[in-house]
Amino acid sequence: MKVSVLGLGYVGSVSAGCLTTLGHTVVGVDVSPMKVDLINAGRSPVIEPELDGLISEAVAAGRLRATQDAEAAVLATDLSLVCVGTPSDANGNLNLEYVERVCHAIGLALARKPEYHVVVLRSTMLRGSTETRVIPILEAASGRRAGRDFGVVFNPEFLREGTAIHDFHHPPYSLIGQYDEAGAARAAELYQPLAAPVLTAPLKVAEMVKYANNAFHAVKVVFANELGSICKQQGIDSHQVMDLFCLDTKLNLSAYYLKPGFAFGGSCLPKDLRALLYHAHRLDVNVPLLESLLVSNDLQLKRGFELIRQTGRKRVGALGFSFKAGTDDLRESPMVELIETLIGKGYQVKIYDRNVSLARLNGANKAYIEREIPHIATLMCETLDEVLAESEVIVIGNKAPEFRAALERLRPEQVVIDLVRITADQAALNGQYTGIGW
């Protein structure tokens, strides 16, 4: 393909150089004459291992050149990558000035170009920016319609400085945020030579993925540093601790626990987190990330209650209130706390949980139920149908399979508050559906 890359900073230069290795012909664009001259001289405008060699080879082979003329570059290519910076304002807001300026230039070129052209946003932008900021500028400047006369996609980059060339050629996947099918298909062709899959997602999802990645990377750095501070005060080698921590790819370094849902609870997480925080305080070690976890967890409990309150209905049925489906463990169950809040606020609550019912009769948690939550035990129903019949709001507290089947028997006026994402097929439900984080 013939590709124009607008913005020859870090992402643009790496993208331009690497795309030529996949067989594409690239025209780089930048307002800086110095960057343009460097590229045309076969040199990289940024310091990155191996990039000088890629650019030198591509320029010598006639697969890469640079210009300050954005319109000419767009007219000469099939697809344009927007790779300009999106710096922060003083208040933290994202500054899209450079993106908007480049998109205006692209739009002016599209006004003169009858052929279908695809605009690919690589610049990091907050959710909704492509649709609310970029597309209106492109349409106004071109007098043409996005999705019909030209394509628009959001294609986030996941390049690390120092290993960007390797990252480009060995990504976990290439992500195409789709506005129109033709544009997404054309953009996907860019990465066909790579072994990694090309995935498509809605524009807003693709925009948000980049922020999810970087936020999680920041969490990992701070988490490791706080653990390191605690370890150092005790004479423990923190690298040995984290080396062992990282060997667990079933829970620690995995997708487990990384789906939005209700608050954490159970016999381990709250207790052990409190113990670690108390220990850190005794050592005079500040651990603000770890300290924020219980605060954030309490907010998720409040969000669950708020979803119920907003329905304006008082008869609530809770399906599942053990800590986890398939167990009778009620220790620090967030559903128990939610139910107690509802009772305290005057709601009429019905509860069904097959495993807790069995535990109340003869399980290991029988004494706990009788001693700690007898007021909740009196609200338990023997059948799931009884809860469905007498409740206006159905709250899903865990992923017991019978609850998914039960939702198909809802009345149209009933509201489902799903705290665990028991179904992704909301259209199959008779009632009104709300998820806590989706």
Steps between C-alpha positions, in 0.01 A plus 500: 500500500594865467494653848544854628615540861419841646722584795861379506552486873560173681188308392497645149866430427483144633174434313640644176822300517333173599221526243760507224633164622151356440514604135311830519616827344494785751493879479583663835358844581610748765496877549863484613740542206773341712306173538413498131862555404621227735260245353592593143867465597427145620524581870253463785366817670481307830740277691379141484711184453497369139281783369785687326578188299138443401455858385831509313416179313144613421609839367773340286246256355251778423240370746514801735517875456387800704334833430343798676209498255220305668250544217743370238579199718133412547430536128790267420397221741217258575501530876616760755630432851459786748789472747529850647533561874212542744667676795335582832377846590595637843174363645562150358255538212614349170603759243380400152620817326752317280258221411235751399747702291620191313146373445400836354788469252396144414142617449612770256685235301199267502292779345725470194521120499214298346647163602408333830768580760542368855602718795665297777535664843808376686523796739383409851157657561229464761184303432268676256764734359497343154126539460451836671819685407674336203216396269317837511825679399567254218143533369492880527834547323430244227129553444474120496350242732699264722415135457372558149749720311803427718584260781599572859654256748676524835814286513677533839871430523663294772865591445753517782793735463818299461322191361261668254623319187455161664164606643376611158590170336393276792182652648251289699247625244431799277181682599275680252228723646228485236277781377419345163570149374684605185738725691570233762569239233740731317684589822527132593695442178784706647580223747426187296869402472529481881443168677275659764121514457324818387201570725215745444297678767271804522682833485442585867622158615823535300556850638451377857726195465812718475412676826417169669844369399695800620304537824561133581869533421515795742318293766752218456798734545356660815384166642850354462659812650270499804567131561869579461479771767335261746757229424799733540391604849506132600826402330316291239625479142202647312625369165492144633144560621387639165688236300292236678188715469547516121528122466126473567342544157168350608398783732769767539603560139182398322156620398360381834339776711523745209133516404288783647243382753403532864723560802753243620437307819546155649724354762835616358517826308351748751666337802846469347492848349411651839783303663752617239390863540527479880847348465609778259376766742696341785809521279423867420472414129256704289310280252227722348413259217442209737312728742266610221383145427258470792372852434430418136341168597259681731408734213406198288264387775342845498469489120308173528257652749464815289396296195221347707397833652473661159230254395265660754367156596501344845449125447842348429593139431864397546614194308818370659665654803787264576845634423523288183268275297522136603598580861324582827773740617343819638807645669523866398273433203427834330146375430440460873605863551276614214203308639556646847506849347171432320337374819621807688355727231156342525503276194300177493758235418465139389810282464575173326829308503485122475841445663431730794165329557679167530764653730227639725380145558822308541800679344818630651360854496184411695637655821613813318154550347325449834743720693590782259214546254180346644303803375607421144435128537133570576465664157617195307257327266490130429456543125631735237147537359381651827757779471412567136128513576522752785778736386502811284880513483716190454864532614742238367766438764698210355524291185301192599376349168139481619487880528576545130212269405270675747547836330315368197186477716493865605197720456547804273462744791771337712849655517821295509804641679786275387807522725695216337432517121302177506397560140627702208173441312276767646259473208400150615359633828138596550575754772696825502874447541777703671859388561724652767796571272363446148 
